[in-house]
Amino acid sequence: MFTKIHTYLIALAIILAYSCKKDLGNYDYKSVNEVQQFGGVNDTTAVYGSQFTIKPILSFTADNGADTTKYSYEWAYVGPNGLGGDKMFVLATTRNLNVKMTLVARAYTFYYGVTDKASGVKYRKKFTLTVQNEINEGWFLMTDVNGTARLDVISRKSDGSFVNIIDLLKVTESGLTLKGKPVMAYTYPTGLLIGPDAISYGLYLGTDQGTTKIDPNTYKWTKTMDLSYEMFGEIPVGFYAQAMKARNNSSAYMLGKGNVYLYDRPVNVYYATPINYIDAEKKGFTAAPFLGSDETSPVLPLILYDSDNRRFVKHSGTAASCTTLPEPAADKKLFSFSTGMDLLYMEFVRFNGTEVFAILKQPTGTKRFLARFNISSNEQSYYAEILATDFDKAEQYAISPDLAYVFYNVGSKVYEYDIFLKTTKLVVDKGTNRVSLIKFHVFRSTTKYPEGNKLIVCSYDPALPEGINGKMELFTVPPLNADLQLYKSFSGFGKVQSLTYRER
């Protein structure tokens, strides 16, 4: 039985149904202008530091898309937010993407968005963009250009070939401007650093006005990358690092202004109080500018030379000071560790196990001597006067890790001295060019990089324009005093004063 309410509701429904039927066709329905195709927007790769372009071919349902004022565009990607998570970033708001790629090398989820301004409807195409860093491995050269430091790179590409990157800091818009004369370039795996930059690989650059590291992947620089942020306590005025040497994959020694410091990251010990101090004597000493240690072993000690007292000393473990070296037994003694001589050169060399080679000079006189001893046992293996041609005029030195030959240069000439036969051979003559550096580079991965036994000779041509007159040659050193064999040659950069290799 229906009530009045039921009757009312039925009548209302009939009225509404009739009204709707009557209204059919009174509205002007318009179809939305859709993006049918995103041609040319696919998974792709880009090279960090290079120009990158995508030119989409768009197809619409209502027009040909030629009038770009009808649309807005967006290139967005998902990236780290710096807090351990991700967020969306907008890279560009143009129809075509044409940018210098500054994103860190990795794979990114990208979205290309097109919005029809009339309808407000947005259409997006998802794709993956993989950024590769072609400047991620190779020789990093601290060069001199008109008396000022510049960082040039001989970059190893993915196919094994090399290409010059002149003035890397400018090319990558690093934010760092080097001031002063070049002093050093050094790299080592630091482990995760404490601080705002959290860099796990140290790429250090040094001039006579300061030392800093830069991001090893983007080459960007911030003030907190300065070496002073790794030092604790009072820093001497005008301080800069003359040399750095890793002790293992997280700790390192650093030398500057006659002082030596240790940074031990696992126990959070910063470069602080100098370790060039003999605790038994309660007295410090001036350290010669050489660090005699194995860059891959935290167990072996560091050998230093006390310039004040003309003697070898050592540092072990995380000790706050050094100790003197005990003299060998008389029947095994070749020289005294308190030599009484000046140190001209010292290097840890992987010859005959783990040895230190030191070139010494009489304080009054012209004679030079070579001393060799085991870095761990202090066992002495060699001591003799160096009877090489014009050795008293030598400017730089390098020791062959395989054959123990002593290489040195006098002006544009490079000589090889056989310490066993006591013979000298002229092996490189650069003529009117000048030699700026000779060395053997120590690689951590000796299996991947066979160049550790190659003699590196860097030179420059004074007749060529500054900044492109530098040259770097690597030579194979054969046994039996045979002629050097050219292994690789690079040119077209500044005058090389120091170099390192960025391993991968």
C-alpha positions in Angstrom: 0.0 0.0 0.0 1.5 3.3 -1.2 1.7 6.3 1.1 1.6 10.0 0.0 5.4 9.9 0.2 5.6 7.0 -2.2 3.3 8.7 -4.6 5.4 11.9 -4.4 8.7 10.1 -5.1 7.2 8.3 -8.1 6.0 11.6 -9.6 9.4 13.2 -9.0 11.2 10.4 -10.8 8.9 10.7 -13.8 9.5 14.4 -14.0 13.3 14.0 -13.8 13.3 11.3 -16.4 11.3 13.4 -18.8 13.6 16.5 -18.2 16.7 14.5 -18.9 15.2 13.1 -22.1 14.1 16.5 -23.2 17.7 17.9 -22.5 19.5 15.4 -24.7 21.4 17.1 -27.5 21.4 20.6 -25.8 25.1 20.3 -24.8 28.1 20.9 -27.2 30.5 18.0 -26.3 34.1 18.6 -27.4 36.8 15.9 -27.6 40.0 16.5 -25.7 43.2 17.2 -27.7 45.3 14.2 -26.9 48.9 13.4 -27.5 48.8 10.3 -29.7 52.6 9.6 -30.0 55.8 10.7 -28.3 58.2 9.9 -31.2 61.9 10.1 -30.4 61.4 9.9 -26.7 62.9 6.5 -25.8 65.4 5.0 -23.4 68.7 6.6 -24.1 72.2 7.6 -22.7 73.9 10.9 -22.1 77.6 11.8 -21.4 78.3 13.8 -18.3 79.7 17.3 -19.2 78.5 17.0 -22.8 75.6 18.6 -24.6 72.6 16.4 -24.7 69.6 16.8 -27.0 66.2 15.1 -27.6 63.8 16.5 -30.2 60.4 14.8 -29.7 58.1 14.1 -32.7 54.6 14.8 -31.3 51.3 13.6 -32.8 48.0 15.2 -31.6 44.4 14.3 -32.2 43.2 17.8 -32.8 46.0 19.7 -34.5 49.6 19.2 -35.7 51.2 20.7 -32.6 53.0 23.4 -34.6 51.6 26.2 -32.4 53.8 25.7 -29.3 52.0 28.5 -27.5 49.1 26.1 -27.0 51.2 23.8 -24.9 53.5 23.7 -21.9 56.4 21.2 -21.6 58.3 19.6 -18.8 61.4 17.3 -18.6 61.4 15.8 -15.1 63.3 13.0 -13.4 63.5 11.1 -10.1 66.7 11.7 -8.2 68.1 11.6 -4.6 66.8 14.3 -2.3 70.0 14.3 -0.1 68.1 12.8 2.8 68.3 9.2 1.8 65.1 9.3 -0.3 64.0 10.4 -3.8 62.0 13.3 -5.2 61.0 14.7 -8.6 63.2 17.4 -10.1 62.5 19.5 -13.2 65.4 19.7 -15.6 63.8 21.8 -18.4 60.5 23.3 -19.5 61.1 23.5 -23.3 59.6 21.5 -26.1 63.0 20.1 -27.0 65.6 19.1 -24.5 69.0 20.7 -25.2 71.2 21.0 -22.1 74.7 20.4 -20.9 74.4 17.2 -18.9 75.3 17.9 -15.3 73.5 15.0 -13.6 75.8 12.5 -11.8 76.5 9.3 -13.7 73.7 6.8 -13.0 70.3 5.6 -14.5 67.4 8.0 -14.0 63.6 7.5 -14.5 62.6 10.5 -16.7 59.2 11.9 -17.7 58.5 14.1 -20.7 55.2 16.0 -20.1 53.0 17.9 -22.5 50.1 19.9 -21.3 47.3 21.3 -23.5 46.7 24.7 -22.0 43.1 24.9 -23.2 42.0 21.7 -21.4 44.6 21.6 -18.7 45.2 17.9 -19.4 48.8 16.7 -19.1 50.2 13.7 -21.0 53.5 12.1 -20.0 56.0 9.7 -21.6 58.2 7.7 -19.2 61.7 6.6 -20.2 65.1 5.8 -18.7 68.1 8.1 -19.2 71.5 6.6 -18.3 74.1 9.2 -17.7 77.7 8.0 -18.3 80.8 9.8 -17.2 83.4 9.7 -19.9 85.8 11.7 -17.7 85.8 9.1 -14.9 89.2 7.4 -15.4 92.6 8.4 -16.6 95.6 10.6 -16.0 95.0 13.7 -13.9 97.7 16.2 -14.6 98.6 19.3 -12.5 100.1 21.5 -15.1 101.7 24.9 -15.2 100.3 27.5 -17.6 102.1 30.8 -17.4 103.1 30.1 -13.8 99.5 29.2 -12.6 98.1 25.7 -11.9 95.6 24.1 -14.2 94.1 20.6 -14.1 94.2 18.8 -17.4 93.1 15.2 -17.9 94.0 12.4 -20.3 90.6 10.7 -20.1 90.3 7.0 -20.8 87.1 6.3 -22.8 85.1 3.1 -22.5 86.7 1.7 -25.7 90.2 2.0 -24.1 91.2 5.1 -26.2 92.2 8.4 -24.6 91.1 12.0 -25.1 92.5 15.2 -23.7 90.2 17.3 -21.4 91.9 20.6 -21.1 91.1 22.6 -18.0 88.8 20.1 -16.4 87.6 22.5 -13.7 86.3 24.9 -16.3 84.8 22.2 -18.6 82.8 20.8 -15.7 82.0 24.1 -14.1 83.5 22.8 -10.9 83.3 26.0 -8.9 87.0 25.7 -8.0 89.6 28.2 -9.3 93.2 27.1 -8.7 95.5 29.8 -7.4 99.2 29.6 -7.2 101.8 27.3 -8.8 101.0 23.5 -9.1 102.4 21.3 -6.5 100.6 17.9 -6.4 97.8 15.7 -7.6 96.9 12.6 -5.6 94.1 10.1 -5.4 93.3 7.3 -3.0 90.1 5.5 -1.8 89.3 7.2 1.5 86.3 5.3 2.6 83.2 7.3 3.6 84.3 10.7 4.9 82.7 12.3 8.0 81.3 15.7 7.0 78.9 17.3 4.6 80.5 15.9 1.4 80.6 12.2 2.2 83.1 11.4 -0.6 84.5 7.9 -0.6 87.3 8.6 -3.0 89.8 11.4 -2.5 90.9 13.4 -5.6 93.3 16.0 -4.1 94.8 19.0 -5.9 97.5 21.1 -4.4 99.2 24.4 -5.2 101.6 26.6 -3.2 98.6 28.5 -1.9 96.4 25.6 -0.7 95.2 22.0 -1.0 91.7 20.7 -1.6 89.8 17.8 -2.9 87.0 17.8 -5.5 84.1 15.4 -6.1 85.7 12.5 -7.9 82.6 11.9 -10.1 81.2 15.4 -10.9 84.4 17.4 -10.2 82.3 19.9 -8.3 83.8 21.8 -5.4 82.5 23.2 -2.2 84.4 25.1 0.5 84.1 22.1 2.9 86.3 20.1 0.6 89.3 22.2 1.6 92.1 20.3 3.4 91.6 22.4 6.4 88.3 20.6 7.1 90.4 17.4 7.5 92.7 19.1 10.0 92.2 19.6 13.7 93.8 22.3 15.7 95.8 25.3 14.7 96.9 25.3 11.0 100.2 27.0 10.2 99.8 30.2 8.1 100.3 29.5 4.4 100.1 25.8 4.9 99.7 23.5 2.0 100.4 19.8 1.4 103.7 19.0 -0.4 102.9 15.3 -0.5 100.2 12.8 0.5 100.4 9.0 0.6 97.7 6.5 1.5 98.5 3.9 4.2 95.5 1.8 3.2 92.0 2.3 1.9 91.0 4.7 4.6 94.1 6.3 6.2 96.8 8.5 4.8 99.9 10.5 5.7 100.3 14.1 4.7 103.4 16.3 4.7 103.8 20.0 4.7 106.1 22.7 6.0 108.4 20.0 7.5 105.7 18.4 9.5 104.0 15.0 8.9 100.4 14.2 9.9 98.2 11.1 10.0 94.5 10.9 9.2 93.1 7.6 10.4 89.4 7.5 9.4 88.3 4.3 11.1 89.1 5.7 14.5 88.1 9.3 13.5 91.7 10.7 14.0 92.1 13.8 11.9 95.3 15.4 10.7 96.2 17.1 14.0 99.4 17.1 16.1 102.5 16.4 13.8 104.0 12.9 14.3 107.5 14.0 13.4 108.5 13.8 17.1 110.8 11.4 18.9 109.0 10.6 22.2 112.1 9.0 23.7 114.0 12.3 23.2 111.0 14.5 23.8 111.9 16.5 20.8 110.5 17.2 17.3 112.4 17.3 14.0 112.0 18.7 10.5 111.0 16.0 8.1 112.5 15.9 4.6 109.7 16.1 2.0 109.5 12.4 1.3 107.1 9.7 2.5 108.7 6.2 2.4 105.7 3.8 2.7 103.7 1.2 0.9 100.4 2.8 -0.2 98.4 -0.4 0.1 99.6 -1.8 3.5 98.4 -0.6 6.9 100.9 -2.9 8.6 104.2 -1.6 7.2 105.7 1.4 8.9 106.4 4.8 7.3 110.0 5.8 6.9 110.9 9.5 7.3 114.1 11.4 7.2 115.1 13.7 10.1 116.7 16.6 8.3 117.9 18.2 11.6 119.8 15.2 12.8 120.4 13.6 9.4 119.0 10.2 10.1 116.2 7.8 9.1 113.3 7.3 11.5 110.0 5.5 11.3 106.4 5.7 12.3 104.3 2.7 13.1 100.5 2.1 13.4 98.6 4.9 15.0 101.4 6.1 17.3 101.5 9.8 18.1 105.3 9.9 17.4 108.2 8.3 15.7 111.1 6.1 16.7 114.7 5.9 15.6 115.9 2.8 13.6 118.1 0.4 15.5 121.5 -0.2 13.9 122.1 -3.6 12.4 124.7 -6.0 13.8 128.2 -5.1 12.8 128.6 -8.0 10.3 125.4 -7.0 8.5 125.8 -3.2 8.7 126.4 -1.4 5.4 125.8 2.1 6.6 124.5 3.9 9.7 120.9 5.0 9.9 122.3 8.2 11.3 123.9 8.9 8.0 125.2 12.4 8.7 124.2 13.3 5.1 121.5 15.3 3.4 118.6 13.4 1.7 118.0 14.3 -1.9 115.4 11.6 -2.7 113.6 8.8 -1.0 110.9 6.3 -2.3 109.4 3.0 -1.3 110.0 0.6 -4.2 108.5 -2.8 -4.8 111.9 -4.3 -5.6 113.3 -7.2 -3.7 110.1 -7.2 -1.5 109.5 -4.0 0.3 112.5 -1.6 0.2 113.2 2.0 0.7 115.7 3.6 -1.8 117.4 6.8 -0.6 119.8 9.1 -2.4 122.1 10.9 0.0 124.6 13.7 -0.4 127.5 14.7 1.7 126.8 18.1 3.4 130.2 19.3 2.2 131.2 17.7 -1.1 129.8 16.4 -4.3 129.5 12.7 -3.7 126.1 11.0 -3.8 125.3 7.6 -2.3 122.4 5.1 -2.7 121.2 3.4 0.4 118.6 0.5 0.4 116.9 -1.2 3.3 113.9 -3.3 4.0 111.0 -1.2 5.3 109.8 -3.8 7.8 113.0 -5.5 9.1 115.4 -2.6 8.5 117.7 -5.1 6.9 120.2 -3.2 4.8 120.8 -4.5 1.2 122.8 -1.9 -0.6 125.1 1.1 0.0 127.5 2.5 -2.5 128.6 5.8 -4.1 126.6 6.6 -7.3 129.2 6.9 -10.1 126.8 8.2 -12.8 127.4 10.8 -15.5 126.7 14.3 -14.3 124.8 12.9 -11.3 125.7 15.9 -9.2 123.7 18.0 -11.7 120.6 15.7 -11.5 117.3 17.5 -11.1 114.8 14.7 -10.6 114.9 11.0 -9.8 112.9 7.8 -10.4 113.6 4.2 -9.4 112.5 1.2 -11.6 110.4 -1.1 -9.5 111.4 -4.1 -11.5 115.1 -3.6 -12.2 116.2 -1.0 -9.6 117.7 1.2 -12.2 118.1 4.8 -11.1 116.8 7.3 -13.6 117.6 11.0 -13.4 117.5 14.0 -15.7 119.9 16.7 -16.4 118.1 19.4 -18.4 116.6 17.8 -21.4 118.5 14.5 -21.0 117.3 11.4 -19.1 119.9 8.9 -17.9 119.7 5.3 -16.7 122.1 4.2 -14.0 122.7 0.5 -13.3 123.5 0.3 -9.6 125.0 -3.2 -10.0 127.2 -2.7 -13.0 127.7 1.0 -12.1 127.2 2.0 -15.7 125.3 5.1 -17.2 123.3 5.2 -20.3 121.6 8.2 -22.0 118.0 6.9 -22.7 116.0 10.0 -23.6 117.2 13.2 -25.2 114.5 15.9 -25.6 116.8 18.3 -27.5 115.4 21.8 -27.2 112.5 20.6 -25.1 112.6 20.6 -21.4 111.8 17.8 -18.9 109.3 18.8 -16.3 108.8 15.4 -14.5 110.0 11.8 -14.4 108.5 9.1 -12.3 107.1 5.6 -12.0 103.4 5.7 -11.0 102.2 3.2 -8.3 98.9 1.6 -9.3 96.8 -0.1 -6.6 95.4 -2.6 -9.1 98.5 -4.0 -10.6 96.7 -6.7 -12.6 94.3 -4.2 -14.3 97.0 -1.6 -14.9 100.3 -2.9 -16.3 101.8 0.6 -16.5 103.3 0.6 -13.0 106.7 -0.4 -14.4 106.7 2.2 -17.2 109.0 5.2 -16.9 107.0 8.4 -17.3 108.8 11.3 -18.9 106.9 14.6 -19.1 108.4 17.4 -21.2 107.4 20.6 -22.9 108.3 22.6 -26.0 109.1 26.3 -25.1 108.5 27.3 -28.7 104.9 26.2 -28.6 102.0 28.3 -27.1 101.5 28.0 -23.3 98.8 25.6 -22.3 99.2 23.1 -25.2 103.0 22.6 -25.2 103.1 19.7 -22.7 103.9 16.1 -23.5 103.7 12.8 -21.6 105.5 9.7 -22.7 105.5 6.2 -21.1 108.5 3.9 -21.8 109.0 0.2 -21.3 112.2 -0.4 -19.4 113.9 -3.6 -20.7 116.5 -5.6 -18.8 120.2 -5.8 -19.7 120.3 -2.0 -20.3 118.6 -2.3 -23.6 117.1 0.8 -25.2 113.8 2.1 -23.8 110.7 1.3 -25.9 108.0 3.9 -26.3 104.8 2.5 -24.9 102.4 5.5 -25.2 102.6 9.2 -25.9 100.2 12.1 -25.2 100.5 15.8 -25.9 98.6 19.0 -26.1 98.2 20.1 -22.5 100.1 22.3 -20.0 103.6 21.7 -18.5 103.1 18.7 -16.2 104.4 19.2 -12.7 102.6 16.3 -10.9 100.3 13.5 -12.0 98.1 10.8 -10.7 95.8 8.1 -12.2 92.1 7.8 -11.4 91.6 4.0 -11.2 88.2 2.4 -11.7 
